[in-house]
Amino acid sequence: MRVGIFGGSFDPVHNGHLFVAEAVRDACDLARVLFVPTREGKHYRDGAMNAPGAERAQMVRLAIAANPAFALDDSDLAPDASGYTADLLARLRARHPAAAFTFIVGGDSLVRSQWQRLDEVLDAVEAFVVAPRGTITGVDLDAALSALAPQRRAKIQLLDLPLVAESATLIRERLAAGRSVRYLIPEPVYRYIEERGLYR
């Protein structure tokens, strides 16, 4: 079974995430896509999420409920999880021993973040799919991946998708300013954020 792994902060999950996950599922013929919220960690961007892991996981549950090919996996929210993708993949392999993994990532994350143990990550997956984000180009990706061995570089695919404008940063900024984010995020997530007063 071919399984997509879509890791990220999902802080909050938005329609862009759902579109990318469905587009990769379709393009790569995946049986399912696991949404894997990342735990807080000093190595992750600014070191902290804006909503706790349990809240982010619940928003993902609400967002993906209508798609039977989507599922939440909370492996990376466990107290002993390191937050590193290489360690996450080992946990997921234990849960899904027969699966062939396709890892899904935004181009901005791959180019702008300092990935640790990327060789291990690539060795653990069948494919590593990069979705376009922002102004990241193929040239940027080539530069970021230039040190990889050819057999590992061959696993990385840049998906040809429409550019998704939504970003969690934009959504948090609008919420903090008291502005509407309706239709940028799934309606159940919108209601959950309103009820819980998140990001205010």
For each residue, the residues with C-beta under 8 A, 3 or more apart:
1: 31 32 96 98 99 100
2: 28 29 30 31 99 100 102 126
3: 30 31 32 33 34 96 99 100 101 102
4: 21 24 25 28 30 32 33 34 101 102 103 104 129
5: 33 34 36 73 88 89 92 101 102 103 104 125
6: 17 20 21 24 33 34 35 36 104
7: 36 37 38 76 85 88 103 104 105
8: 17 36 37 38 106 109
9: 37 38 44 45 49 56 168
10: 13 17 35 37 38 56 59 60 168
11: 49 50 51 56 168 172
12: 51 56 59 168 171 172 185 189 193 198 199
13: 10 17 18 35 56 59 60 63 185 186 189
14: 17 18 166 167 168 171 184 185 186 189
15: 18 19 166 183 184 185 186
16: 19 20 164 165 166 167
17: 6 8 10 13 14 20 21 35 63
18: 13 14 15 21 22 63 64 67 186
19: 15 16 22 23 161 164
20: 6 16 17 23 24 104 106 131 161 164
21: 4 6 17 18 24 25 33 35 70 104
22: 18 19 25 26 33 67 69
23: 19 20 26 27 131 159 161
24: 4 6 20 21 27 28 30 33 102 104 129 131 159
25: 4 21 22 28 30 32 33 69
26: 22 23 29
27: 23 24 129 159
28: 2 4 24 25 102 127 129
29: 2 26
30: 2 3 4 24 25 33 69 102
31: 1 2 3 69
32: 1 3 4 25 69 70 71
33: 3 4 5 6 21 22 24 25 30 69 70 71 104
34: 3 4 5 6 71 72 73 92
35: 6 10 13 17 21 60 64 70 71 72 73
36: 5 6 7 8 72 73 74 75 76 88 92
37: 7 8 9 10 53 56 57 60 72 74 76 77
38: 7 8 9 10 41 44 49 76 83
39: 53 76 77 78 81 83
40: 44 47 48 49 53 83
41: 38 44 47 82 83
42: 47
43: 47 83 84 114 116
44: 9 38 40 41 47 83
45: 9 113
46:
47: 40 41 42 43 44
48: 40
49: 9 11 38 40 52 53 56
50: 11 172 198 199
51: 11 12 55 56 59 198 199
52: 49 55 56
53: 37 39 40 49 56 57 74 77
54: 57 58 77
55: 51 52 58 59 196 198
56: 9 10 11 12 13 37 49 51 52 53 59 60
57: 37 53 54 60 61 72 74 77
58: 54 55 61 62 192
59: 10 12 13 51 55 56 62 63 189 192 193
60: 10 13 35 37 56 57 63 64 72
61: 57 58 64 65 72
62: 58 59 65 186 188 189 192
63: 13 17 18 59 60 185 186 188 189
64: 18 35 60 61 67 70 71 72
65: 61 62 188
66:
67: 18 22 64 70
68:
69: 22 25 30 31 32 33
70: 21 32 33 35 64 67
71: 32 33 34 35 64
72: 34 35 36 37 57 60 61 64
73: 5 34 35 36 76 92 95
74: 36 37 53 57 77 78
75: 36 78 81 88 91 92 95
76: 7 36 37 38 39 73 81 83 88 91
77: 37 39 53 54 57 74 81
78: 39 74 75 81 91
79:
80:
81: 39 75 76 77 78 87 88 91
82: 41 87
83: 38 39 40 41 43 44 76 87 88
84: 43 87 88 116 117
85: 7 88 89 103 115 117 121
86: 89 90 116 117 120 121 124
87: 81 82 83 84 90 91
88: 5 7 36 75 76 81 83 84 85 91 92
89: 5 85 86 92 93 101 103 120 121 124 125
90: 86 87 93 94 124
91: 75 76 78 81 87 88 94 95
92: 5 34 36 73 75 88 89 95 96 99 101
93: 89 90 96 97 99 101 124
94: 90 91 97
95: 73 75 91 92
96: 1 3 92 93 99 101
97: 93 94
98: 1
99: 1 2 3 92 93 96
100: 1 2 3 126
101: 3 4 5 89 92 93 96 124 125 126
102: 2 3 4 5 24 28 30 125 126 127 128 129
103: 4 5 7 85 89 121 125 127 128 129
104: 4 5 6 7 20 21 24 33 129 131
105: 7 109 110 128 129 130 131
106: 8 20 109 110 130 131 132 133
107: 110 111 130 131 132 133 134 136 140 141 158
108: 111 112 133 134 136
109: 8 105 106 112 113 133
110: 105 106 107 113 115 130 136 141 144 145
111: 107 108 136 140 141 143 144
112: 108 109
113: 45 109 110
114: 43
115: 85 110 118 121
116: 43 84 86
117: 84 85 86 120 121
118: 115 121 122 148
119: 122 123 148 149 152
120: 86 89 117 123 124
121: 85 86 89 103 115 117 118 124 125 128
122: 118 119 125 128 148 152 155 156
123: 119 120 152
124: 86 89 90 93 101 120 121
125: 5 89 101 102 103 121 122 128 155
126: 2 100 101 102 155
127: 28 102 103 155 156 157
128: 102 103 105 121 122 125 155 156 157
129: 4 24 27 28 102 103 104 105 156 157 159
130: 105 106 107 110 141 156 157 158 159
131: 20 23 24 104 105 106 107 159 161 164
132: 106 107 136 158 159 161 163 164
133: 106 107 108 109 136 163 164
134: 107 108 163
135:
136: 107 108 110 111 132 133 140 141
137: 140 141
138: 141 142 158
139: 142 143
140: 107 111 136 137 143 144
141: 107 110 111 130 136 137 138 144 145 156 158
142: 138 139 145 146
143: 111 139 140 146
144: 110 111 140 141
145: 110 141 142 148 153 156
146: 142 143
147:
148: 118 119 122 145 152 153 156
149: 119 152 153
150: 153 154
151: 154 155
152: 119 122 123 148 149 155 156
153: 145 148 149 150 156
154: 150 151
155: 122 125 126 127 128 151 152
156: 122 127 128 129 130 141 145 148 152 153
157: 127 128 129 130
158: 107 130 132 138 141
159: 23 24 27 129 130 131 132
160:
161: 19 20 23 131 132 164
162:
163: 132 133 134
164: 16 19 20 131 132 133 161
165: 16
166: 14 15 16 170 171 184
167: 14 16 170 171
168: 9 10 11 12 14 171 172
169: 172 173
170: 166 167 173 174 184
171: 12 14 166 167 168 174 175 181 184 185 199
172: 11 12 50 168 169 175 176 199
173: 169 170 176 177
174: 170 171 177 179 180 181 184
175: 171 172 178 179 181 193 198 199 200
176: 172 173 199 200
177: 173 174
178: 175 200
179: 174 175
180: 174
181: 171 174 175 184 185 190 193
182: 185 187 190
183: 15
184: 14 15 166 170 171 174 181
185: 12 13 14 15 63 171 181 182 189 190 193
186: 13 14 15 18 62 63 189 190
187: 182 190 191
188: 62 63 65 191 192
189: 12 13 14 59 62 63 185 186 192 193
190: 181 182 185 186 187 193 194
191: 187 188 194 195
192: 58 59 62 188 189 195 196 198
193: 12 59 175 181 185 189 190 196 197 198 199
194: 190 191 197
195: 191 192
196: 55 192 193
197: 193 194 200
198: 12 50 51 55 175 192 193
199: 12 50 51 171 172 175 176 193
200: 175 176 178 197
